[in-house]
Amino acid sequence: MFPEAAIPSANPLVRALLRSWVPDTSLPPAGVHRFLRRAGRPSRPVLAAVDQLEDAYAGDRDAARRELLGLLAPARHVHLLLCIRDDWLDAFLGEAEGLFPDIALFGLGGLAPAAAAEALGRPLRDAGRVVPPATAEALADDLATERIVDETGRVRASEHLEAVQPWQLQATCLWLWRTWPQGHGAPPGTPSAVTSSAVTPAPGDPAPGALASGDPPGGPVGAAADPSGGDPSGVTDGAIRGVLWDAIWRVAAAFDHDPVRLCGWLATHLVAPSGAAGTLAEGPAETAGMPNAVLRALVRRSVLRVTVSGGARTYVLGHRLLAPLGQLARQAGALGVPALGLSDRLRAALEALADGDQSRAERHARHVVTTATHDLRLQIDAHTILGNVAFARGQLAVAQDAYQRVLVLLETQRDKASVGVMLAAIGRLSLSRGDLPAAQGLLRAAAARLPADRSIKVELARALAGTGQRTAAVAILSTVMTAAEDDEAHALHRDLVTEMSDHAT
């Protein structure tokens, strides 16, 4: 949760990238060029990563995205790693042509079954729980097997996949950890294992690699369904169903949908009665009656995949989900649906902003504001999001009011750095609104709390210059200028000195 107005750049993608590159500072550097120039050395190239570049294609971000790519392309001594989902690769390559002369493509797929077996066994072994190699191999092989199961539950066919999806491997590891107390017999999935339908962590045990999305109450749905006593599919299907249901109800709650109906919709449209995979061509705003925003959220959680052919986008079910989704749809009506927690609502608001949906983000944040009346941290985060929504809409007065509420709450917590960041955000808004005296006071206070941040001092100098205090502005700029001619402080200093010279003559 960060006040977007605190960063000088008007480009939201640039602001997000700078914050991801320097996550531990109160305020990120002022610009991409300046950051890369200072980080680079002729003898040692900079290795810079940009992840989830597909988010730059969400919403109305064409101009911001092209500006960002234009800033990254000419950087010297920089080796870029740009990560983007397959369905947006062609669109990116079309825009990158001419900007990036040397592009090498590397596919980031899942793990080969042998590597998955090693990844499954080693962490548990390091934690004192030895998984027999044959068990690890059987589980990994099952995770790489797509089964076609009809409505009666009969397996009609199976297909071997080339890779195991990491999140499904993680779900299986977590299931093993929670259902197999240390030192008690063989792990689930082996012929001698006796599994229990109760999925609870062993007393005192941590859960390494716990899933970010969490499990529904009672643990993974149907996790212990292992009728043969030795069939690993009972373990893997159950673990996957638990995470799949978690993803479905969270997405449904974020869009005020019924999760049982959403689960049924997925099974109806993406799994044929025979159990085979189905496809859905994306519509302009809805696909088979479901808003495309819901489908994009399911893609983000790996429930769905998108294929692109001839410019047309088609949704298909994620790898290895045919059987688990069919099983889940048959029991979804009997599953409990937890209420979306307040912290989950804030996360949903952030996801809505990433998707370019300001109205949905505002709705979730306002719910937190009106509900968490006695929780300062939640109030701070929710009002910050409301300020960011208003800032994105160009409603500067509304954004300033939201940030001001946050400032009052932060001051009660004696959080000096966060207070400085919020003062900078409000000061920059005051400067943009033409309230120069207020901007001066706020930016001075911000600079006092964040003395190492040069961007605040540049903005303060701009505010001073706006009220005719050029000498004071020049004095401040002299302490933060770099040698680069295109540096913001250097350019402003040069302009002010010229104005002062013209005025003197």
C-alpha positions as CSV (number, residue, x, y, z in Angstrom):
1,M,0.0,0.0,0.0
2,F,1.8,3.1,-1.2
3,P,0.5,6.6,-2.1
4,E,1.0,6.8,-5.9
5,A,1.2,10.6,-5.9
6,A,4.4,10.5,-3.8
7,I,6.4,9.4,-6.9
8,P,7.1,12.2,-9.5
9,S,6.5,10.1,-12.6
10,A,3.1,10.5,-14.2
11,N,3.3,7.0,-15.6
12,P,1.8,4.4,-13.3
13,L,3.8,1.6,-14.9
14,V,7.0,3.5,-14.4
15,R,6.0,4.1,-10.7
16,A,5.3,0.4,-10.2
17,L,8.6,-0.7,-11.9
18,L,10.7,1.7,-9.8
19,R,9.1,0.5,-6.6
20,S,9.7,-3.1,-7.5
21,W,13.4,-2.4,-8.3
22,V,14.0,-0.6,-5.0
23,P,11.4,-2.1,-2.6
24,D,13.3,-1.2,0.6
25,T,13.4,2.6,0.2
26,S,10.8,5.0,1.5
27,L,10.6,6.6,-2.0
28,P,11.9,5.1,-5.2
29,P,14.3,7.0,-7.5
30,A,12.8,9.7,-9.7
31,G,13.2,8.0,-13.1
32,V,14.2,4.9,-15.0
33,H,17.0,6.6,-16.9
34,R,18.6,8.1,-13.8
35,F,18.3,4.8,-11.8
36,L,19.9,2.7,-14.5
37,R,22.6,5.3,-15.2
38,R,23.6,5.4,-11.6
39,A,23.4,1.6,-11.2
40,G,25.5,0.8,-14.3
41,R,29.2,0.6,-14.7
42,P,31.1,0.2,-18.0
43,S,32.9,-2.9,-16.7
44,R,29.8,-4.5,-15.1
45,P,26.5,-4.6,-16.8
46,V,23.2,-4.2,-15.0
47,L,20.9,-7.1,-14.9
48,A,17.3,-5.8,-14.6
49,A,14.1,-7.8,-14.5
50,V,10.6,-6.8,-15.4
51,D,8.0,-9.4,-14.3
52,Q,4.3,-9.7,-15.1
53,L,4.7,-7.5,-18.1
54,E,1.2,-8.7,-19.2
55,D,-0.3,-6.4,-16.6
56,A,0.9,-3.5,-18.8
57,Y,-1.7,-4.6,-21.4
58,A,-4.6,-4.5,-19.0
59,G,-7.0,-1.5,-19.0
60,D,-6.2,1.7,-20.9
61,R,-2.4,1.6,-20.7
62,D,-1.2,1.8,-24.3
63,A,0.5,5.2,-24.0
64,A,2.0,4.3,-20.6
65,R,3.3,1.0,-21.8
66,R,4.9,2.4,-24.9
67,E,6.6,5.1,-22.8
68,L,7.9,2.5,-20.4
69,L,9.3,0.4,-23.3
70,G,10.8,3.5,-24.8
71,L,12.6,4.3,-21.5
72,L,14.0,0.8,-21.1
73,A,15.2,0.3,-24.7
74,P,18.1,2.8,-24.9
75,A,19.6,2.0,-21.5
76,R,23.3,1.3,-21.9
77,H,25.1,-1.5,-20.1
78,V,21.7,-3.0,-19.2
79,H,20.6,-6.6,-19.8
80,L,16.8,-6.9,-19.5
81,L,14.8,-9.9,-18.5
82,L,11.2,-9.2,-19.6
83,C,8.8,-11.9,-18.3
84,I,5.4,-12.0,-20.0
85,R,2.6,-14.6,-20.3
86,D,2.4,-16.5,-23.6
87,D,-0.9,-14.9,-24.7
88,W,0.6,-11.4,-24.8
89,L,4.0,-12.4,-26.3
90,D,3.1,-11.6,-30.0
91,A,1.6,-8.2,-29.0
92,F,4.8,-7.4,-27.1
93,L,7.1,-8.5,-29.9
94,G,5.2,-6.3,-32.3
95,E,5.8,-3.3,-30.1
96,A,9.4,-4.2,-29.3
97,E,10.5,-4.5,-32.9
98,G,12.9,-1.6,-33.6
99,L,13.3,-0.9,-29.8
100,F,15.2,-4.0,-28.8
101,P,17.5,-5.2,-31.5
102,D,18.7,-8.3,-29.8
103,I,15.9,-10.5,-28.3
104,A,16.3,-14.1,-27.2
105,L,13.2,-16.0,-26.2
106,F,13.1,-18.5,-23.4
107,G,10.1,-20.5,-22.4
108,L,9.4,-20.6,-18.7
109,G,7.5,-23.9,-18.4
110,G,6.9,-26.3,-15.5
111,L,9.2,-28.9,-14.1
112,A,9.9,-32.2,-15.8
113,P,8.6,-35.1,-13.7
114,A,12.1,-36.1,-12.6
115,A,12.8,-32.6,-11.4
116,A,9.4,-32.4,-9.8
117,A,10.1,-35.6,-7.8
118,E,13.3,-34.1,-6.5
119,A,11.6,-30.9,-5.6
120,L,8.9,-32.8,-3.8
121,G,11.2,-35.0,-1.8
122,R,14.1,-32.8,-0.9
123,P,12.4,-30.1,1.2
124,L,10.6,-32.7,3.2
125,R,13.8,-34.7,3.6
126,D,15.6,-31.6,4.8
127,A,12.8,-31.2,7.4
128,G,13.3,-34.7,8.7
129,R,10.6,-36.6,6.8
130,V,12.0,-39.1,4.3
131,V,9.8,-39.6,1.2
132,P,10.7,-42.9,-0.5
133,P,11.9,-42.1,-4.0
134,A,9.3,-44.4,-5.5
135,T,6.5,-42.4,-3.8
136,A,7.9,-39.0,-4.9
137,E,8.2,-40.3,-8.5
138,A,4.7,-41.7,-8.4
139,L,3.2,-38.4,-7.2
140,A,5.2,-36.4,-9.7
141,D,4.2,-38.7,-12.5
142,D,0.5,-38.4,-11.5
143,L,0.8,-34.6,-11.5
144,A,2.0,-34.9,-15.1
145,T,-1.0,-37.0,-16.1
146,E,-4.2,-35.4,-17.4
147,R,-7.1,-37.8,-16.9
148,I,-10.4,-37.6,-18.8
149,V,-13.1,-38.6,-16.3
150,D,-16.8,-38.8,-17.3
151,E,-19.8,-37.8,-15.2
152,T,-19.9,-41.2,-13.5
153,G,-16.3,-40.8,-12.3
154,R,-14.9,-43.4,-14.7
155,V,-11.5,-42.7,-16.3
156,R,-12.0,-42.8,-20.0
157,A,-8.5,-41.8,-21.2
158,S,-5.3,-40.2,-19.9
159,E,-2.6,-38.0,-21.4
160,H,1.0,-37.6,-20.2
161,L,1.9,-33.9,-19.9
162,E,5.5,-32.7,-20.5
163,A,5.7,-30.7,-17.2
164,V,4.4,-30.4,-13.7
165,Q,2.9,-27.0,-12.8
166,P,4.8,-25.6,-9.8
167,W,1.7,-24.5,-7.9
168,Q,0.2,-28.0,-8.1
169,L,3.5,-29.4,-6.9
170,Q,3.4,-27.0,-4.0
171,A,-0.1,-27.9,-3.1
172,T,0.8,-31.6,-3.0
173,C,3.9,-30.9,-0.8
174,L,1.8,-28.9,1.6
175,W,-0.9,-31.6,1.7
176,L,1.8,-34.2,2.5
177,W,3.2,-31.9,5.3
178,R,-0.2,-31.4,6.9
179,T,-1.4,-35.0,6.7
180,W,1.7,-36.8,7.6
181,P,2.9,-36.1,11.2
182,Q,6.6,-36.4,11.5
183,G,7.7,-39.9,12.4
184,H,4.3,-41.5,12.0
185,G,4.3,-44.2,9.4
186,A,4.5,-43.9,5.6
187,P,3.4,-40.7,3.8
188,P,0.1,-40.7,2.0
189,G,0.1,-42.1,-1.5
190,T,2.0,-45.3,-0.6
191,P,0.3,-48.7,-0.5
192,S,0.8,-48.9,3.3
193,A,-0.5,-45.4,4.0
194,V,-3.7,-45.0,5.9
195,T,-5.0,-41.5,5.2
196,S,-7.5,-39.4,7.1
197,S,-10.1,-37.0,5.9
198,A,-9.0,-34.5,8.5
199,V,-6.3,-32.2,7.2
200,T,-4.6,-30.4,10.0
201,P,-1.0,-29.5,10.6
202,A,0.9,-31.6,13.0
203,P,1.1,-30.0,16.5
204,G,3.8,-27.4,16.6
205,D,4.8,-27.9,12.9
206,P,5.3,-25.0,10.6
207,A,4.1,-25.2,7.0
208,P,7.0,-24.5,4.7
209,G,6.0,-23.2,1.3
210,A,2.5,-22.5,2.5
211,L,0.2,-21.4,-0.3
212,A,-0.3,-17.7,-0.6
213,S,-4.0,-18.2,-1.2
214,G,-4.5,-20.4,1.8
215,D,-6.9,-23.3,2.2
216,P,-10.7,-23.3,2.7
217,P,-11.8,-24.3,6.2
218,G,-11.0,-28.0,6.9
219,G,-8.2,-28.1,4.4
220,P,-8.0,-29.1,0.8
221,V,-11.3,-30.3,-0.6
222,G,-11.6,-34.1,-0.7
223,A,-7.9,-34.4,-0.1
224,A,-8.0,-37.9,1.3
225,A,-10.0,-39.5,-1.4
226,D,-7.6,-42.4,-2.0
227,P,-10.0,-45.4,-2.5
228,S,-7.3,-47.8,-3.7
229,G,-5.1,-47.2,-0.7
230,G,-2.1,-46.7,-3.0
231,D,-3.3,-44.6,-5.9
232,P,-1.4,-41.3,-5.8
233,S,-4.2,-39.6,-7.7
234,G,-6.2,-39.5,-4.5
235,V,-3.5,-37.3,-3.0
236,T,-2.8,-35.1,-6.0
237,D,-6.4,-34.6,-7.1
238,G,-7.4,-33.8,-3.5
239,A,-4.6,-31.3,-3.0
240,I,-5.4,-29.6,-6.4
241,R,-9.1,-29.5,-5.6
242,G,-8.4,-27.6,-2.4
243,V,-6.4,-24.9,-4.0
244,L,-8.8,-24.8,-7.0
245,W,-11.8,-24.2,-4.8
246,D,-9.9,-21.6,-2.9
247,A,-9.1,-19.7,-6.1
248,I,-12.7,-20.0,-7.4
249,W,-14.4,-18.7,-4.2
250,R,-11.9,-15.8,-3.8
251,V,-12.4,-14.7,-7.4
252,A,-16.2,-15.0,-7.1
253,A,-16.2,-13.0,-3.9
254,A,-14.0,-10.3,-5.5
255,F,-16.7,-9.8,-8.2
256,D,-19.7,-10.4,-5.9
257,H,-20.5,-13.7,-7.7
258,D,-21.8,-17.0,-6.3
259,P,-18.7,-19.3,-6.1
260,V,-20.9,-22.5,-6.5
261,R,-22.4,-21.1,-9.7
262,L,-19.0,-20.0,-10.9
263,C,-17.6,-23.5,-10.3
264,G,-20.6,-24.9,-12.2
265,W,-20.1,-22.5,-15.1
266,L,-16.5,-23.5,-15.4
267,A,-17.4,-27.2,-15.5
268,T,-20.2,-26.7,-17.9
269,H,-18.3,-24.6,-20.4
270,L,-14.8,-26.0,-20.2
271,V,-15.4,-29.7,-19.4
272,A,-17.4,-31.7,-21.8
273,P,-19.8,-34.4,-20.5
274,S,-17.2,-37.0,-21.7
275,G,-14.7,-35.3,-19.5
276,A,-12.7,-33.9,-22.4
277,A,-11.4,-30.3,-22.4
278,G,-13.6,-27.6,-23.9
279,T,-12.7,-24.1,-25.3
280,L,-14.3,-20.7,-25.2
281,A,-13.7,-17.9,-27.6
282,E,-13.4,-14.6,-25.8
283,G,-16.2,-12.1,-26.4
284,P,-16.0,-8.3,-26.5
285,A,-16.9,-7.8,-22.8
286,E,-18.4,-11.2,-21.8
287,T,-17.7,-14.8,-22.7
288,A,-20.6,-17.1,-22.5
289,G,-22.3,-14.7,-20.1
290,M,-19.3,-14.3,-17.8
291,P,-17.5,-11.0,-17.6
292,N,-14.1,-11.1,-19.1
293,A,-12.7,-9.5,-16.0
294,V,-13.7,-12.6,-14.0
295,L,-11.9,-14.8,-16.5
296,R,-8.8,-12.7,-16.4
297,A,-8.7,-13.1,-12.7
298,L,-9.0,-16.9,-13.1
299,V,-6.1,-16.8,-15.6
300,R,-4.0,-14.8,-13.0
301,R,-4.6,-17.7,-10.5
302,S,-3.7,-20.4,-13.1
303,V,-7.3,-21.8,-13.2
304,L,-7.6,-20.8,-16.9
305,R,-5.1,-20.4,-19.7
306,V,-5.4,-18.3,-22.8
307,T,-4.4,-19.3,-26.3
308,V,-4.2,-16.8,-29.2
309,S,-4.6,-17.6,-32.9
310,G,-5.1,-15.0,-35.6
311,G,-5.7,-12.3,-33.0
312,A,-8.6,-14.2,-31.4
313,R,-8.2,-15.2,-27.7
314,T,-9.6,-18.5,-26.5
315,Y,-9.9,-19.7,-22.9
316,V,-9.0,-23.3,-21.9
317,L,-8.8,-24.9,-18.5
318,G,-5.4,-24.9,-16.8
319,H,-3.1,-28.0,-17.1
320,R,-4.1,-31.0,-15.0
321,L,-7.4,-29.5,-13.9
322,L,-10.0,-31.5,-15.9
323,A,-10.6,-34.3,-13.3
324,P,-10.3,-32.1,-10.2
325,L,-12.7,-29.5,-11.6
326,G,-15.3,-32.1,-12.5
327,Q,-15.0,-33.7,-9.1
328,L,-15.3,-30.3,-7.5
329,A,-18.3,-29.3,-9.5
330,R,-20.2,-32.4,-8.3
331,Q,-19.6,-31.5,-4.6
332,A,-19.4,-27.7,-4.7
333,G,-22.9,-27.2,-3.4
334,A,-21.9,-29.0,-0.2
335,L,-18.8,-27.0,0.4
336,G,-18.4,-24.1,2.8
337,V,-17.8,-20.7,1.4
338,P,-15.8,-18.5,3.8
339,A,-16.5,-14.7,3.9
340,L,-13.9,-12.6,2.2
341,G,-11.7,-11.2,5.0
342,L,-10.9,-7.5,5.2
343,S,-7.2,-8.0,4.3
344,D,-8.4,-10.2,1.4
345,R,-10.6,-7.3,0.3
346,L,-7.6,-5.0,0.2
347,R,-5.7,-7.6,-1.8
348,A,-8.7,-7.8,-4.2
349,A,-8.6,-4.0,-4.5
350,L,-5.0,-4.1,-5.5
351,E,-5.7,-6.8,-8.1
352,A,-8.5,-4.7,-9.4
353,L,-6.2,-1.8,-9.8
354,A,-3.7,-4.0,-11.6
355,D,-6.6,-5.0,-13.9
356,G,-7.4,-1.4,-14.5
357,D,-10.8,-1.6,-12.7
358,Q,-10.9,1.4,-10.5
359,S,-14.6,1.0,-9.6
360,R,-14.1,-2.5,-8.2
361,A,-11.0,-1.4,-6.3
362,E,-12.9,1.5,-4.7
363,R,-15.8,-0.7,-3.8
364,H,-13.6,-3.1,-1.8
365,A,-11.6,-0.3,-0.2
366,R,-14.8,1.5,1.0
367,H,-16.1,-1.7,2.5
368,V,-12.9,-1.9,4.6
369,V,-13.2,1.7,5.6
370,T,-16.8,1.3,6.8
371,T,-16.2,-2.1,8.5
372,A,-12.7,-2.0,10.1
373,T,-13.5,1.2,12.1
374,H,-11.1,0.2,15.0
375,D,-8.2,-1.2,13.0
376,L,-5.7,1.5,12.3
377,R,-3.6,-0.5,9.9
378,L,-6.6,-1.5,7.7
379,Q,-7.9,2.1,7.8
380,I,-4.5,3.4,6.6
381,D,-4.3,0.9,3.8
382,A,-7.9,1.3,2.6
383,H,-7.7,5.1,2.6
384,T,-4.4,4.9,0.7
385,I,-6.1,2.8,-2.0
386,L,-9.0,5.3,-2.2
387,G,-6.4,8.1,-2.6
388,N,-4.7,6.1,-5.4
389,V,-8.0,5.5,-7.1
390,A,-8.8,9.2,-7.0
391,F,-5.3,10.1,-8.2
392,A,-5.6,7.7,-11.2
393,R,-8.9,9.4,-12.1
394,G,-7.3,12.9,-11.9
395,Q,-9.5,13.8,-8.9
396,L,-6.6,15.5,-7.1
397,A,-8.7,17.2,-4.3
398,V,-10.4,13.8,-3.5
399,A,-7.0,12.1,-3.5
400,Q,-5.5,14.8,-1.2
401,D,-8.4,14.4,1.2
402,A,-7.9,10.6,1.4
403,Y,-4.1,11.0,1.9
404,Q,-4.7,13.6,4.6
405,R,-6.8,11.0,6.5
406,V,-3.9,8.6,6.2
407,L,-1.5,11.2,7.5
408,V,-3.5,11.8,10.6
409,L,-3.5,8.0,11.3
410,L,0.2,7.6,10.6
411,E,1.2,10.3,13.0
412,T,-0.5,8.5,15.8
413,Q,1.8,5.5,15.1
414,R,5.0,7.6,15.1
415,D,6.0,6.1,11.7
416,K,8.5,8.8,10.6
417,A,9.3,7.4,7.2
418,S,5.7,6.7,6.2
419,V,4.7,10.1,7.4
420,G,7.4,11.6,5.2
421,V,6.1,9.7,2.2
422,M,2.6,10.8,2.8
423,L,3.6,14.4,3.3
424,A,5.5,14.2,0.0
425,A,2.4,12.8,-1.7
426,I,0.1,15.6,-0.4
427,G,2.8,18.2,-1.1
428,R,3.0,17.1,-4.8
429,L,-0.8,17.2,-5.1
430,S,-0.8,20.7,-3.6
431,L,1.9,21.7,-6.2
432,S,-0.1,20.2,-9.0
433,R,-3.2,22.1,-7.8
434,G,-1.3,25.4,-7.8
435,D,-1.4,25.8,-4.0
436,L,2.3,26.7,-3.7
437,P,2.4,27.9,-0.1
438,A,0.8,24.7,1.1
439,A,3.1,22.7,-1.1
440,Q,6.2,24.5,0.4
441,G,5.2,23.7,3.9
442,L,4.3,20.0,3.2
443,L,7.5,19.4,1.2
444,R,9.7,21.0,3.8
445,A,8.2,18.7,6.4
446,A,8.6,15.7,4.1
447,A,12.3,16.6,3.5
448,A,12.9,16.9,7.2
449,R,11.7,13.3,7.7
450,L,13.3,11.9,4.6
451,P,16.5,14.0,4.3
452,A,18.2,11.5,1.9
453,D,15.4,11.8,-0.7
454,R,16.5,14.2,-3.5
455,S,13.2,14.1,-5.4
456,I,11.4,15.8,-2.5
457,K,14.0,18.5,-2.5
458,V,13.6,19.0,-6.3
459,E,9.8,19.4,-5.8
460,L,10.4,21.8,-2.9
461,A,12.7,23.9,-5.1
462,R,10.0,24.0,-7.8
463,A,7.5,25.2,-5.2
464,L,9.9,27.9,-3.9
465,A,10.6,29.0,-7.5
466,G,6.9,29.3,-8.1
467,T,6.5,31.8,-5.4
468,G,9.6,33.9,-6.6
469,Q,12.1,32.4,-4.1
470,R,14.6,31.6,-6.8
471,T,17.7,32.0,-4.7
472,A,16.4,29.6,-2.1
473,A,15.4,27.1,-4.8
474,V,18.9,27.3,-6.5
475,A,20.6,26.7,-3.1
476,I,18.5,23.5,-2.6
477,L,19.2,22.3,-6.1
478,S,22.9,22.8,-5.8
479,T,23.0,20.1,-3.2
480,V,21.2,17.4,-5.2
481,M,22.4,18.0,-8.8
482,T,24.2,15.3,-10.8
483,A,26.6,15.8,-13.6
484,A,24.1,14.6,-16.2
485,E,22.8,17.4,-18.4
486,D,19.4,15.8,-18.6
487,D,19.1,15.5,-14.8
488,E,15.8,17.1,-13.5
489,A,17.6,19.1,-10.8
490,H,20.3,20.2,-13.2
491,A,17.8,21.4,-15.8
492,L,15.7,23.3,-13.3
493,H,18.8,24.8,-11.7
494,R,20.0,26.0,-15.2
495,D,16.6,27.5,-16.0
496,L,16.4,29.4,-12.6
497,V,20.0,30.8,-13.0
498,T,19.1,32.0,-16.4
499,E,15.9,33.7,-15.1
500,M,17.8,35.3,-12.3
501,S,20.5,36.6,-14.7
502,D,17.8,38.0,-17.1
503,H,16.1,39.6,-14.2
504,A,19.3,41.2,-12.9
505,T,20.0,42.7,-16.3
